[in-house]
Amino acid sequence: MRISGGSAKGRKIGFKKAFLKKDEGDVLRPTSAKVREALFDIIRKELPGSVFLDLYAGTGGVGIEALSRGAAKAVMVEANKLRVRMIHHLLSEFNFSDRARVANLKAFDFAGKEGEKGQRYDIIFLDPPYGSEELTKMLPLIGEGKIIREGGLVIAEHFFKTKLPESVGKLKFVKGYKYGDTVLTLYKSCYDL
């Protein structure tokens, strides 16, 4: 995998070791280059200077691409310790360490702790394992408004047969983008809902 845009365009990311799984629920399915480019095209106006949160970081590719394309800060959440070490290595190699934070936690636990601290993000990206129940757990938590700023964007990557609600708490559906068997569903945070 390579970074497709910004200051690190063309640089290679990813390690074969990152694809080793701990158990059956730990399958890594990186966002394809086509979908990643589409994602950053969708958020291109909001990304510069933003605080970007990737709740299922995997190899760190999406968070690193966000930094490459102008995010002020990126926070990457990954439960697998080996992948966390690899993300730290890549951030150091790309000189992005000072603009990034990596949390070795499950997404739900991380979001709960950030909400308690009042930390809010401009853009939140969720790409949990297909077939898991993670989106049904995470979208309502994000929809409470404790970790997304008013007017912030939430982008969920999911299998095209997974139907997501029109609104979830303070999140309002904006648009769905289909790429093969993958859909990017875009929500905007509206505090007056």
C-alpha positions in Angstrom: 0.0 0.0 0.0 1.1 3.5 -0.7 0.1 7.0 0.4 -1.9 8.5 -2.5 -1.7 12.2 -1.8 -0.2 15.0 0.2 3.3 15.5 1.6 4.0 11.7 1.8 2.5 10.8 -1.6 4.0 7.6 -3.1 5.6 6.4 0.2 4.9 2.8 1.0 3.0 1.8 4.2 2.1 -1.6 5.7 4.0 -4.7 6.9 3.3 -8.3 6.3 3.4 -8.9 10.1 0.4 -6.5 10.4 -1.7 -9.1 8.7 -1.1 -11.8 11.3 -4.1 -12.2 13.4 -4.4 -13.0 17.1 -7.7 -14.9 16.9 -10.6 -15.3 14.5 -12.0 -11.9 15.3 -8.8 -10.1 14.5 -8.9 -10.1 10.7 -7.2 -7.2 9.0 -8.8 -5.8 5.9 -7.1 -2.6 4.9 -9.1 0.1 3.1 -8.3 -0.3 -0.6 -6.4 2.4 -2.4 -9.6 3.2 -4.5 -11.8 3.6 -1.4 -9.1 5.5 0.5 -8.7 8.0 -2.4 -12.5 8.4 -2.5 -12.6 8.9 1.3 -10.1 11.8 1.1 -11.9 13.3 -1.9 -15.1 13.3 0.1 -13.5 15.1 3.1 -10.9 17.2 1.2 -12.4 20.6 2.2 -12.8 19.7 5.9 -9.4 17.8 6.3 -6.9 20.7 6.4 -6.2 21.7 10.0 -8.6 19.1 11.4 -8.3 16.7 14.2 -8.9 13.2 12.6 -9.8 10.1 14.5 -9.4 6.6 13.1 -11.1 4.2 15.4 -10.0 0.9 13.8 -6.5 1.9 12.6 -5.1 -1.5 11.4 -1.9 -0.6 9.6 -2.4 3.1 10.3 -2.7 3.9 6.6 -5.8 6.1 6.8 -4.5 8.1 9.7 -1.1 8.6 8.1 -2.8 9.6 4.8 -4.9 12.1 6.8 -1.7 13.7 8.2 -0.1 13.6 4.7 -3.0 15.5 3.3 -3.1 18.2 5.9 -4.8 17.1 9.1 -3.4 19.0 12.1 -3.5 15.9 14.2 -4.5 12.3 13.8 -5.4 9.8 16.6 -5.3 6.2 15.7 -6.9 3.5 17.8 -5.8 -0.1 17.4 -6.3 -3.1 19.8 -3.5 -5.2 18.4 -0.1 -4.4 20.1 2.0 -5.5 17.1 0.1 -3.2 14.8 0.4 -0.3 17.3 4.2 -0.7 17.3 4.2 -0.7 13.5 2.1 2.4 13.4 4.5 4.2 15.8 7.4 3.1 13.5 5.7 4.5 10.4 4.8 7.8 12.1 8.5 8.2 13.1 9.7 7.2 9.6 7.4 9.8 8.0 8.1 12.5 10.7 4.5 12.6 11.7 5.0 11.5 15.4 4.6 15.1 16.7 1.1 15.3 15.1 -0.2 11.9 16.0 -1.3 9.8 18.9 -1.8 6.0 18.9 -4.0 4.3 21.5 -3.7 0.6 22.2 -7.4 0.1 23.1 -10.6 -1.3 21.7 -12.6 1.5 19.9 -15.5 1.4 22.3 -13.3 1.7 25.4 -11.3 4.6 23.7 -14.4 6.5 22.8 -15.9 6.2 26.3 -12.7 7.6 27.9 -12.4 10.4 25.4 -16.0 11.3 26.0 -15.4 11.5 29.7 -12.5 13.9 29.1 -14.5 16.1 26.7 -12.2 15.5 23.8 -14.0 16.1 20.5 -12.9 15.4 16.9 -13.6 17.1 13.6 -13.6 13.9 11.5 -14.1 10.3 12.7 -13.5 7.3 10.5 -14.8 3.9 11.4 -13.8 0.8 9.4 -14.5 -2.2 11.8 -14.3 -5.8 10.6 -17.2 -6.6 8.2 -19.8 -8.8 9.8 -19.0 -7.6 13.3 -21.5 -5.7 15.4 -19.0 -2.8 16.0 -21.0 -0.2 13.9 -24.2 -0.9 15.9 -22.2 -0.2 19.1 -20.1 2.7 17.9 -22.5 4.9 16.0 -24.9 5.4 18.9 -21.9 6.2 21.2 -20.6 8.8 18.7 -24.1 10.0 18.2 -24.2 11.1 21.8 -22.0 14.0 20.7 -19.4 13.6 23.3 -16.5 12.9 20.9 -17.6 14.6 17.7 -17.7 18.4 17.5 -20.8 20.1 16.2 -20.7 20.1 12.4 -18.1 17.3 12.5 -18.1 14.4 10.0 -18.4 10.7 10.7 -17.5 8.3 7.8 -18.3 4.6 8.3 -16.8 2.0 5.8 -18.9 -1.1 5.6 -20.1 -4.0 3.5 -22.8 -2.9 1.0 -25.4 -5.2 2.4 -25.1 -3.6 5.8 -27.9 -1.0 6.2 -27.2 1.9 8.5 -29.8 4.3 10.0 -30.7 7.7 8.6 -29.9 9.3 11.9 -28.2 8.2 15.1 -28.5 10.6 18.0 -26.9 13.8 16.8 -25.6 12.2 13.6 -27.6 12.9 10.4 -27.1 10.8 7.2 -25.6 12.9 4.4 -24.8 10.5 1.6 -23.7 6.9 0.8 -20.9 6.2 -1.7 -20.6 2.7 -3.1 -17.4 1.2 -4.5 -17.8 -2.5 -5.4 -18.9 -4.3 -2.2 -17.8 -1.4 0.0 -19.9 1.6 1.0 -18.7 4.8 2.7 -21.6 6.3 4.7 -21.2 9.9 5.6 -22.9 11.5 8.6 -22.8 15.1 9.9 -23.1 16.0 13.6 -26.0 18.3 14.2 -26.5 19.3 17.8 -29.9 20.8 17.2 -31.5 17.3 16.5 
